[in-house]
């Protein structure tokens, strides 16, 4: 199995080992079923590795352990509310969880914060001991704040713990979800390679044997401080700490060359370290900004080190139009000195190094960018208006008739003005009923294809307004059955000047059903070589179903 697969199996086994050592509690596994799980590690999709890992881990769970399964992103694309408790926590649920994971689709977004909250509530975490195990290969994409959620669950829960397995996450991505575990007293395991996993096992699970009780002796006077290193990050020299955002602190041994050596400890925000005396390098990271400073630590004195991020803070909210609510589908991309951060939707609180930063917000076909020259200590708190209107598209078989409720509906949006070559520029597309679009103000043409039927309709968009585009297909449905047939070809009944008919659609087998514009047609039914083709005329009426049997 690939290295990532071995890591996730071991990581999950680690979580179960930790839980087995605790008092009995009910557990819900929250499984990431987002579309990114189709990515591969050593040629194998991560979703397959996760399924096999889940199956292996569950084999070692006692039959009386009450385990449940929750998933997100497994039913809908682009939905932040696609969260489902598939298997409620119960004893003997291993087989049900395995079957659910094996049949699960992976196609949506990553609302991990809301999913963990729902899992905690399902476990009645304010009344009973509860554990949530989150397995994710991505960071939050629906505007949630996992760090704040961890603090809330820890404060309100009776005995709540969240363990987080970061499957293939980068170090920066891991920091964005590790706080969920840390803030609840749980474990964060970086399941990316075997070496990192072994280090996690040694640091978080393998507890040393208790030291023997010392011989009674007179109590010495206390000489050691409780904490000997307290780091603090500021946006600018002599300035204040960043507000509304998390700061990730790390402590490294200072090797003989004055560079980072062994990673010793880490924590968030108001962390305090108790370290062995020696020379260290303290590091602070927030968003895209980073600072480090050397410090000498002793056992009898608390070293307070201030790390200057030389950065600015961005508190941004994306709105479709002035006065509109924040839109969680709006992607916020921040290109700052040293990198780009694009995993933000709706609103973002982010720290960037001082200098030129470009913020781009995309919502549907709308896009707006702003370049900022930011000074250290500066705080930007603002709304970004994309300038779009919303459109909802639906099709009906006839004007005012039955609504078409089919995923076969294919919508395309084009600019209303044609280019010099007579074509129009496509700006968006969608499938199914109630298809939603976000578009800049202007004139457009909507086309909809429903099987063998195609219709187009012009419409206009106003910023901040909802526009309903309802298209009448003027079509009906035909169902044809021919026992022993190889297939069908449907033509328009009317011939052109050359005596030929235009083919509309075709199908193979003994049955076919399709949507056709109202009118007259001919179906040619193809049989095997010992039986000639049969030509059958028929008509389709708008809003009606036509059934044919060809002998």
Secondary structure as the mmCIF struct_conf table of DSSP 4:
data_model
#
loop_
_struct_conf.conf_type_id
_struct_conf.id
_struct_conf.beg_label_comp_id
_struct_conf.beg_label_asym_id
_struct_conf.beg_label_seq_id
_struct_conf.end_label_comp_id
_struct_conf.end_label_asym_id
_struct_conf.end_label_seq_id
HELX_RH_AL_P HELX_RH_AL_P1 UNK A 3 UNK A 20
TURN_TY1_P TURN_TY1_P1 UNK A 21 UNK A 21
BEND BEND1 UNK A 22 UNK A 22
STRN STRN1 UNK A 26 UNK A 32
STRN STRN2 UNK A 34 UNK A 34
HELX_RH_3T_P HELX_RH_3T_P1 UNK A 35 UNK A 38
STRN STRN3 UNK A 40 UNK A 41
TURN_TY1_P TURN_TY1_P2 UNK A 42 UNK A 43
STRN STRN4 UNK A 44 UNK A 45
HELX_RH_AL_P HELX_RH_AL_P2 UNK A 46 UNK A 58
TURN_TY1_P TURN_TY1_P3 UNK A 59 UNK A 60
BEND BEND2 UNK A 61 UNK A 61
TURN_TY1_P TURN_TY1_P4 UNK A 63 UNK A 64
BEND BEND3 UNK A 65 UNK A 65
STRN STRN5 UNK A 67 UNK A 72
BEND BEND4 UNK A 73 UNK A 75
TURN_TY1_P TURN_TY1_P5 UNK A 77 UNK A 78
BEND BEND5 UNK A 80 UNK A 80
STRN STRN6 UNK A 83 UNK A 90
TURN_TY1_P TURN_TY1_P6 UNK A 91 UNK A 92
HELX_RH_AL_P HELX_RH_AL_P3 UNK A 94 UNK A 102
TURN_TY1_P TURN_TY1_P7 UNK A 103 UNK A 103
STRN STRN7 UNK A 108 UNK A 108
HELX_RH_AL_P HELX_RH_AL_P4 UNK A 112 UNK A 122
TURN_TY1_P TURN_TY1_P8 UNK A 123 UNK A 127
BEND BEND6 UNK A 128 UNK A 128
STRN STRN8 UNK A 129 UNK A 136
BEND BEND7 UNK A 137 UNK A 138
BEND BEND8 UNK A 142 UNK A 143
HELX_RH_AL_P HELX_RH_AL_P5 UNK A 146 UNK A 156
BEND BEND9 UNK A 158 UNK A 158
STRN STRN9 UNK A 159 UNK A 167
BEND BEND10 UNK A 168 UNK A 168
HELX_RH_AL_P HELX_RH_AL_P6 UNK A 171 UNK A 182
TURN_TY1_P TURN_TY1_P9 UNK A 183 UNK A 185
STRN STRN10 UNK A 188 UNK A 191
TURN_TY1_P TURN_TY1_P10 UNK A 192 UNK A 192
BEND BEND11 UNK A 193 UNK A 193
HELX_RH_AL_P HELX_RH_AL_P7 UNK A 194 UNK A 204
TURN_TY1_P TURN_TY1_P11 UNK A 205 UNK A 205
HELX_LH_PP_P HELX_LH_PP_P1 UNK A 207 UNK A 216
HELX_LH_PP_P HELX_LH_PP_P2 UNK A 218 UNK A 222
BEND BEND12 UNK A 224 UNK A 224
BEND BEND13 UNK A 226 UNK A 226
BEND BEND14 UNK A 228 UNK A 228
STRN STRN11 UNK A 229 UNK A 234
BEND BEND15 UNK A 235 UNK A 236
TURN_TY1_P TURN_TY1_P12 UNK A 237 UNK A 238
HELX_LH_PP_P HELX_LH_PP_P3 UNK A 240 UNK A 242
BEND BEND16 UNK A 243 UNK A 245
STRN STRN12 UNK A 248 UNK A 254
TURN_TY1_P TURN_TY1_P13 UNK A 256 UNK A 257
BEND BEND17 UNK A 258 UNK A 259
STRN STRN13 UNK A 260 UNK A 268
BEND BEND18 UNK A 269 UNK A 270
STRN STRN14 UNK A 273 UNK A 273
BEND BEND19 UNK A 277 UNK A 277
STRN STRN15 UNK A 278 UNK A 286
TURN_TY1_P TURN_TY1_P14 UNK A 287 UNK A 288
STRN STRN16 UNK A 289 UNK A 297
BEND BEND20 UNK A 299 UNK A 301
STRN STRN17 UNK A 303 UNK A 308
STRN STRN18 UNK A 311 UNK A 319
BEND BEND21 UNK A 320 UNK A 321
TURN_TY1_P TURN_TY1_P15 UNK A 322 UNK A 323
HELX_LH_PP_P HELX_LH_PP_P4 UNK A 324 UNK A 325
STRN STRN19 UNK A 326 UNK A 326
TURN_TY1_P TURN_TY1_P16 UNK A 328 UNK A 329
STRN STRN20 UNK A 331 UNK A 336
TURN_TY1_P TURN_TY1_P17 UNK A 337 UNK A 338
STRN STRN21 UNK A 339 UNK A 345
BEND BEND22 UNK A 346 UNK A 346
STRN STRN22 UNK A 347 UNK A 353
BEND BEND23 UNK A 354 UNK A 354
STRN STRN23 UNK A 355 UNK A 363
TURN_TY1_P TURN_TY1_P18 UNK A 364 UNK A 365
STRN STRN24 UNK A 366 UNK A 374
TURN_TY1_P TURN_TY1_P19 UNK A 376 UNK A 377
STRN STRN25 UNK A 379 UNK A 385
STRN STRN26 UNK A 388 UNK A 396
BEND BEND24 UNK A 397 UNK A 398
TURN_TY1_P TURN_TY1_P20 UNK A 399 UNK A 400
BEND BEND25 UNK A 401 UNK A 401
STRN STRN27 UNK A 403 UNK A 403
TURN_TY1_P TURN_TY1_P21 UNK A 407 UNK A 408
STRN STRN28 UNK A 409 UNK A 415
BEND BEND26 UNK A 416 UNK A 417
TURN_TY1_P TURN_TY1_P22 UNK A 420 UNK A 421
BEND BEND27 UNK A 422 UNK A 422
STRN STRN29 UNK A 426 UNK A 431
BEND BEND28 UNK A 432 UNK A 432
TURN_TY1_P TURN_TY1_P23 UNK A 433 UNK A 434
STRN STRN30 UNK A 435 UNK A 440
BEND BEND29 UNK A 441 UNK A 441
STRN STRN31 UNK A 442 UNK A 450
TURN_TY1_P TURN_TY1_P24 UNK A 451 UNK A 452
STRN STRN32 UNK A 453 UNK A 461
TURN_TY1_P TURN_TY1_P25 UNK A 463 UNK A 464
STRN STRN33 UNK A 466 UNK A 472
STRN STRN34 UNK A 475 UNK A 481
TURN_TY1_P TURN_TY1_P26 UNK A 483 UNK A 484
STRN STRN35 UNK A 487 UNK A 495
TURN_TY1_P TURN_TY1_P27 UNK A 497 UNK A 498
BEND BEND30 UNK A 499 UNK A 499
STRN STRN36 UNK A 501 UNK A 508
BEND BEND31 UNK A 509 UNK A 510
STRN STRN37 UNK A 511 UNK A 517
BEND BEND32 UNK A 518 UNK A 518
STRN STRN38 UNK A 519 UNK A 526
TURN_TY1_P TURN_TY1_P28 UNK A 529 UNK A 530
BEND BEND33 UNK A 531 UNK A 531
STRN STRN39 UNK A 534 UNK A 540
TURN_TY1_P TURN_TY1_P29 UNK A 542 UNK A 543
STRN STRN40 UNK A 545 UNK A 549
#
